[in-house]
Amino acid sequence: MNPPKFTIRRLFEKLLGKELLAYMLHLRPTEWPIMTAHFLLGTLLAKGWAAFTTGAVGVTGSLAAWIIFVVLMNGGTLALNSAFDQDEGDIGYLKAPPKPPKYLAHFGFALLAASLVWSLVFLRVKPGGHYFFEIVLTCVLLSVLYSVPPIRLKARAGWDLLINCVGFGFFTPMAGWVFTGRGLEPVLMSLCIGFGLLFAALYPLTQIYQVEEDTNRGDKTLVIRFGIGQSLTYAILATLSAHLWFAQACLQAHANVLYLLISLAAWLGLLIPWRFRWQKINAQQAEAGMYRGLAAWAITDISVLALLWPK
């Protein structure tokens, strides 16, 4: 039964019914604004506002690409993840999750298949469709390898990190860029490598508050394998590396790196105090820290847009 504070959730439960709502919640729609911002970052850096108003993409094409990548592919990935994890406590972007419904895995697979089929249409009719399809196909394969036994790479320290860095950090802005018709340019590659490394800084924060539940399930996540203190040290190093790649992108675009200092300060202002106080921080505070990490990510997105907005 949902806690009373979830007013909106209880409203949708009346509209959809408890079982259907459970399917929808395990798509974790509260993550969609984050995925959308990161996806549209690539789109705006590729063509600015013109991506939505002119050419072969326009509003309709942009909306279709968003549905494919954010709702179907990412939503299907998270549904599949919930189906095999069977978490009982809070999970990323979903507090007090309902019990995963019986056919949640089938639902997740269906959404992933739909993202592939629809992206095939992009391959045929949109200017950057071949790159877009290849990215979606790669992400779908990574989603299955990440969550589904017997491989289930999320339970193996290092592999869980790599897949998330590649899928969210690297490929998401790239997908937003290529569907506009622009190719794989040096500035884009430097940015995507930077965001892959930045997700390497964020990823431990998504695990710290779940250490107890992951341990009970037998998953050997990165934080469990290396410990909270070392994982936070590694997050600081990943943050510094990411910003070096962002600086490289700025140099390639002949842009001033000043705004990057704001982004770097936001990340280090979170991670350095946490590293020194981690033994005094409980699971609830660690979960709040993860969401502060997402706020730092938003500052990075804004900084990059200010620096590299297309002329």
N, C-alpha and C positions, 0 to 999 in steps of 0.2 A: 504493500500500500504506500502511495507516494506521500512524502511529508507534506504538511499543510502549506509550507512556504512555496511549493511549486504550483503557483496559481495558474500559470499558463499551461503547464503540463496537465493539470486536472481539467482545464477547459477543453483541451484537445482530446483528452480521454473520453469526455462526454460526446464529442463529435465523431471520433473515429472508433471508439471502443478500445478496451484495454490491450487486446492482442495486436491489433493493427498499429496502435501507438507504439508498442514495444518494438515492432519492426522499424518504424520511423526513427525512434530515438537512437537505435543502434547504428543508424547512419551518421549519428553525431552531428546534427545540423548546426550546433553552436560552433563547430570548427569551420563551417563553410565560409564565414566572413574572412577568416585567416587565409584559407586556401584561395579564396577569390582575390584577396589583395595581392597575394604572392603571384598568382596567375596573371592578373591584370597588370602587375608591375612589368612583366615582359612585354605585354601588348602596348602599354603606354611608352615604354622605352623604344619600341620598334617604330611606332608611327604617331605617337601622341594621340590627341583626340580625333585625328583624322581616321584612325582605325575604325571608329564607330560611325563615321559619317560619309566616307568616300570609298571608292574602289570596290574590289570584289568581295570584301569582307562585310563591312557594315554592321548594323545592329543585329540583324538576324543571324549572320554568320558568327558574330561574337557570342551571342546568346547560346547558339548550338554548341560551340566549342566549350563554353563554360559548363553547360549541362553534361557534356561528355566527360570532361576531365574532373570537375568538382563533384557533381551529384552522382553520376553513374560510376566512374572509375574510383574516385576517392571514397564515396559513400559505400560502394560495394566492398572495397578493401577493409573498411572499418567494421562493416557488418560481418564479414568473414572472420576478422580478427576476434570479434566478440563471441561468435559462434564456437570457436575452438578454445578461447580462453576461459569462458564461463566464470568471469569475475563476479564477485559479490559486493566488493567495496567500490569506491569511486574509481573511475577510469578517466583517461584524458578526454576532456570536453563533455563529460557526462557524469553528473553527480547522482548518487543513489540509483544506479542503473537497474531497470527491470530485468527479471530473469530472461536470458536469451530465449526467444520462442523456438518451437520445434524445428521449423524449416528456415531458420535464419541463415544457415550455411547455403542452402539452395537459393535463397533470396540474394545473398551476396554474389554467388556465382552468376546468377541471371543478370545482375547489374553489370558485372564485369564483362559478360558476353555482349550485352547491349552497347557498352562503350566501344567495344571492338567493332561491332557491326556498323555503328553510326560513324565511327572514325574512318571506316572504309569509304563512306560517301565523301568525306573530306579529301581522301586520297584522290578521288576521281574529279571533283568539281571545284576545289578550292586551291588557291595558288601555292600555299605551303602545306598542302594536304599530305604529301608523302612523308615529310618529316613528322607531322603531327601524328599520323597513324603509327609510325615506328616508335614514337615516344609512348603513346598509349599502350601499344603492344608490349613494350618492354616493362612498363609499370604494372600491367596486368600479370605478367609472368613473375615479377618480383613480389607482387601481392600474394600470389599462391605459394611461392617458396617461403615467404615470410611467416605465414600463419598455419599452413596445412601440414599435419603430420603425414608421413614420418620425417620429412625434411625439417619443417618448422624452424627456420633460421632465427626467428625472434628469441628462441630459447638458447641461442648460442652466442656468447659474448663476442663482440667484434662483427659478426655477420649482421646482427640486429642493427647495429650502428650504421654499417655500410649501406644497407638497403634503404634505411630512412634518409641518409644523407643524399643518396642518389635519387630516390623517388621524389621526396619533397623538396630538398634544398636545390638540387641540380636541375631536375627535369621540369619542375613546375613553371619557373619563369621562362624556361626555354620553350615549353609548349605554348605559353601565352605569346611569345615572340614569333615563332615560326608559322602559326596559322594565319598571320597577317601577310605572309608571302616573302618575308625577309629571310635570308639564309643564315648559315652558322658563321657569323662574323667574329673576329678576335675579341672585340669588346664583350660580346655576348658570352663567349666561352670563359673569359676571365671572371665575369660577374657570376656565372653559374657555378664555377669552381668555388668562388668566394662564398656563395650561399650554401653550397654543399658543406663547406667547412663550418659555416655559421650554424647549420643544423647540428653538426657534430658538437657544438657548444651547448645547444639547447637540449639535445636528446637526453643527456644524463639527468637534467632537471625533470623530465617526464617520468623518470624511473625512481627517483630518490624516495618519493612518498609512497611508492608501491613495493618497497623492498620486502616487507613482511609477507605480503600476499604472493609475490613472485617466488619467494623462498619456499613457502608452503606448497606451491605448485611444482617446485623442482626446476624452475627456469633459471638458467645461469646468465642473467643479464649482465651488461657491462658494469653497472654499479655494484651488483652483487660480487662479481668476479674481482674487481679492483678496489672496492670500498668507496665510501662516499667522499672522503677527503681527496684521494687520488683522482677520482672522477671529476671533482670540481677543479683540481689543478689542470687536468687535461682540458676541461672546458675553457679555462682561461687561455691556454695555449692555442686552442682551436679558434677562439675569438680573435686573437692577435694575427694568426695566419689568415683568417678570412679577410680581415681588413687590409692586409698586404695585397691580397688579390683584388679587392675593391680599388685600392690605390693604383694597381696595375691597369685596371679598366679605365680609370680616370686619365692616366697618362696616355693610353691608347686613343682616348677621345679628346685629348688636349683640354681636360677639364681641371678645375681647381679642386684640391682634395680637402678643403677646409671643412665642409659639412661632415666629412667622415669622422672628425674629432668628436662631434656630437654623438654619433652612433657609438663610437668606441667608448666614450665616457659612460653612456647608458649601460653598456654591457659590463664593463669593469666595475662600475658602481654597484651592480648587483652581485657579481660573482666573487670579487675579492673579499668583501665582508662575510659572505656566506662561507667561503673557504676557511676563514679563520674562526668562525663560530658554529661550524656544522654540527658539532657534538651537542650543542645546546638547542638545536632546532628540531621540533617534533614534526610528525608527518603532516599535520594540518598546515603548519608554517611552510613546510617544503612545497606543498601543493600551491600555496599562495605565491611562493617564489617562482614556480613554473609559469604562472600567469604573468608575473612581472617580467619574466623572460620573453613572453610573447609581446608585451608592450615594448620591450627593447627592440625586438624584431621589427615592429611597426615603425619605430624611429629610424632603423636602418633603411627600410623601404623608402621612407620619405626622404632621407638623406640622399640615397642613390638617385631617386627621381629628380631631386633638385640639381644634382650634379650632371646628370646625363640625359636630361630631357631633350628629345630630338629637335634640332634647329629647323 
